[in-house]
Amino acid sequence: MRMKIAEYLKSLIKADTLDSSKSFALVLSSLVGALIGLCVCFCLIWDVCTNGYLKTELDALGLFMLCIGGFMAGGGINKALSEKRNNRDKPINKEG
């Protein structure tokens, strides 16, 4: 499993492959967003375990997480739009 993921990431970096830089940006933004989300969860759990209550401002944290979601969506919007354009340009073969 690890080798397949590593090979896929290597193919995203190589030029002239079927995998594009848009895919690499999508994968990278998803991984970074997930890592940041895990860090936020760890910080909240750490805050409760050390103080016994939440000292963190949750409204600012919610805005931060919203921005992370926008970052992840921004990484995927290029790929989604290009896939939509490529599918629209292909002719549809109707048999029958």
Backbone torsions as a table, in degrees:
resi	resn	phi	psi	omega
1	MET	NA	-44.8	-179.3
2	ARG	-63.7	-39.7	-179.0
3	MET	-64.7	-37.1	179.3
4	LYS	-65.5	-41.0	178.8
5	ILE	-66.5	-43.8	179.6
6	ALA	-64.2	-41.4	178.3
7	GLU	-65.3	-37.9	178.7
8	TYR	-64.9	-44.1	178.4
9	LEU	-64.2	-36.5	176.7
10	LYS	-65.9	-38.9	-179.9
11	SER	-69.4	-27.1	176.7
12	LEU	-69.0	-31.4	-178.0
13	ILE	-79.3	-34.0	-177.2
14	LYS	-65.7	147.3	177.4
15	ALA	-85.1	156.1	176.5
16	ASP	59.7	39.8	172.4
17	THR	-113.2	169.8	179.0
18	LEU	-68.5	-27.5	176.9
19	ASP	-80.5	136.5	-172.8
20	SER	-108.4	172.9	176.5
21	SER	-67.8	-25.1	176.0
22	LYS	-65.0	-39.1	176.4
23	SER	-65.4	-40.2	178.8
24	PHE	-62.9	-42.2	178.7
25	ALA	-64.0	-39.2	178.6
26	LEU	-64.9	-46.4	179.8
27	VAL	-64.5	-43.9	-178.4
28	LEU	-65.5	-43.8	179.8
29	SER	-67.7	-33.9	176.5
30	SER	-66.5	-42.7	179.1
31	LEU	-65.5	-43.1	179.7
32	VAL	-65.6	-42.9	178.2
33	GLY	-62.3	-41.2	177.9
34	ALA	-66.2	-40.0	178.4
35	LEU	-63.9	-42.4	178.6
36	ILE	-65.9	-40.4	176.9
37	GLY	-61.4	-41.1	176.9
38	LEU	-65.6	-38.3	177.7
39	CYS	-63.8	-41.0	178.6
40	VAL	-63.9	-43.8	177.6
41	CYS	-61.4	-42.3	178.4
42	PHE	-62.5	-42.3	-179.8
43	CYS	-64.2	-39.9	177.6
44	LEU	-64.9	-43.6	178.6
45	ILE	-65.2	-41.3	178.5
46	TRP	-63.0	-40.4	-179.9
47	ASP	-62.9	-42.5	179.6
48	VAL	-69.6	-40.1	-178.1
49	CYS	-69.7	-34.1	-178.2
50	THR	-84.6	-39.4	-176.6
51	ASN	-97.4	-26.9	-174.0
52	GLY	89.5	-2.5	178.0
53	TYR	-153.4	168.5	177.9
54	LEU	-86.6	120.8	176.9
55	LYS	-99.6	-8.4	-176.7
56	THR	-77.6	142.9	174.9
57	GLU	-78.2	109.7	-174.6
58	LEU	-75.2	-24.7	177.6
59	ASP	-69.7	-40.3	176.4
60	ALA	-69.1	-35.9	178.5
61	LEU	-67.6	-37.2	176.4
62	GLY	-64.0	-40.0	176.9
63	LEU	-66.1	-38.9	176.6
64	PHE	-61.6	-44.4	179.8
65	MET	-67.3	-33.2	175.2
66	LEU	-63.9	-40.2	177.3
67	CYS	-66.4	-37.2	176.8
68	ILE	-64.4	-40.0	175.7
69	GLY	-62.2	-38.6	175.5
70	GLY	-65.3	-36.4	176.3
71	PHE	-63.3	-43.9	179.2
72	MET	-67.4	-40.0	177.9
73	ALA	-66.3	-37.6	178.0
74	GLY	-64.5	-31.9	176.6
75	GLY	-69.6	-26.2	-176.9
76	GLY	-100.9	-13.0	-174.8
77	ILE	-67.9	-35.6	177.4
78	ASN	-60.7	-45.6	-179.1
79	LYS	-66.6	-41.9	-179.5
80	ALA	-63.4	-43.5	179.9
81	LEU	-68.2	-39.3	179.4
82	SER	-69.5	-37.4	176.8
83	GLU	-65.1	-39.7	179.0
84	LYS	-64.9	-42.4	179.1
85	ARG	-66.1	-42.4	-179.7
86	ASN	-65.6	-38.1	178.6
87	ASN	-70.3	-31.3	179.3
88	ARG	-72.0	-34.5	-177.4
89	ASP	-76.8	-20.6	-179.1
90	LYS	-75.9	136.3	176.9
91	PRO	-73.5	148.2	179.8
92	ILE	-97.4	123.9	178.1
93	ASN	-90.9	118.0	177.6
94	LYS	-106.9	117.3	178.1
95	GLU	-105.4	145.8	174.3
96	GLY	116.6	NA	NA
